[in-house]
């Protein structure tokens, strides 16, 4: 429990670090790089809303920085332990430099899902105002299977 609480604090610090590339500039860079997005997905990203069927990179573009819990597909050879940390779209752009390499860090496993979906169990935790049109930021979890978002749940306080 203390480990999860510590990671949430780390996540909040990560999201709020001054001087980081802003979500809006990362989102704009992402949208400019993806002329293949459907109109529905593009509009959802612009509105800051994650929808079912999105790939992890699309969810990150819509929702911002996130904490992840990842149990990699055993076929990837990364072990069976659940990995927990934080990431944002900067990892996606780094992944794009060599998308065919064997994943060696968890964000590679997450962001390769749009090209090489696998049996990894992925949970992304976001904290924003846009997903539920709220006045205060709301924490919520996005569950990914076979490379795509299949469930979105508000995380109770």
FENFEN-V271345 format. One record per residue. RES is the residue in one small letter. SS is DSSP state (~ for helix, > for strand, _ for the rest). NEAR is the number of other C-alpha atoms within 12 Angstrom. Layout:
res->[RES	RES]
ss->[SS	SS]
near->[NEAR	NEAR]
This chain:
res->[x	x	x	x	x	x	x	x	x	x	x	x	x	x	x	x	x	x	x	x	x	x	x	x	x	x	x	x	x	x	x	x	x	x	x	x	x	x	x	x	x	x	x	x	x	x	x	x	x	x	x	x	x	x	x	x	x	x	x	x	x	x	x	x	x	x	x	x	x	x	x	x	x	x	x	x	x	x	x	x	x	x	x	x	x	x	x	x	x	x	x	x	x	x	x	x	x	x	x	x	x	x	x	x	x	x	x	x	x	x	x	x	x	x	x	x	x	x	x	x	x	x	x	x	x	x	x	x	x	x	x	x	x	x	x	x	x	x	x	x	x	x	x	x	x	x	x	x	x	x	x	x	x	x	x	x	x]
ss->[_	~	~	~	~	~	~	~	~	~	~	~	~	~	~	~	_	_	_	_	_	_	~	~	~	~	~	~	~	~	~	~	~	_	_	_	_	_	~	~	~	~	~	~	~	~	~	_	_	_	_	_	_	_	>	~	~	~	~	~	~	~	~	_	_	>	>	>	>	>	>	_	_	~	~	~	_	_	_	_	_	>	>	>	>	>	>	_	~	~	~	~	~	~	~	~	_	_	_	_	_	_	_	_	_	~	~	~	~	~	~	~	~	~	_	_	_	_	_	_	>	>	>	>	>	>	>	>	_	_	_	_	_	_	_	_	_	>	>	>	>	>	>	>	>	_	_	>	>	>	>	>	>	>	_	_	_]
near->[7	8	12	17	14	16	22	25	17	22	28	26	18	25	28	19	14	10	9	17	20	21	29	22	17	29	34	21	20	31	28	15	18	19	12	13	21	15	13	18	27	28	19	27	35	31	24	31	32	43	33	23	26	35	35	47	46	46	48	45	46	39	44	46	43	43	39	37	31	35	30	37	28	17	16	23	17	21	17	16	16	19	28	30	31	34	36	40	37	29	29	35	25	19	28	22	13	16	23	16	17	18	25	19	26	37	40	37	43	53	43	37	36	27	21	25	26	24	22	36	32	39	36	47	43	42	38	32	21	24	32	23	13	15	10	12	21	22	30	29	30	41	34	41	30	26	33	35	31	24	22	27	24	22	17	10	8]
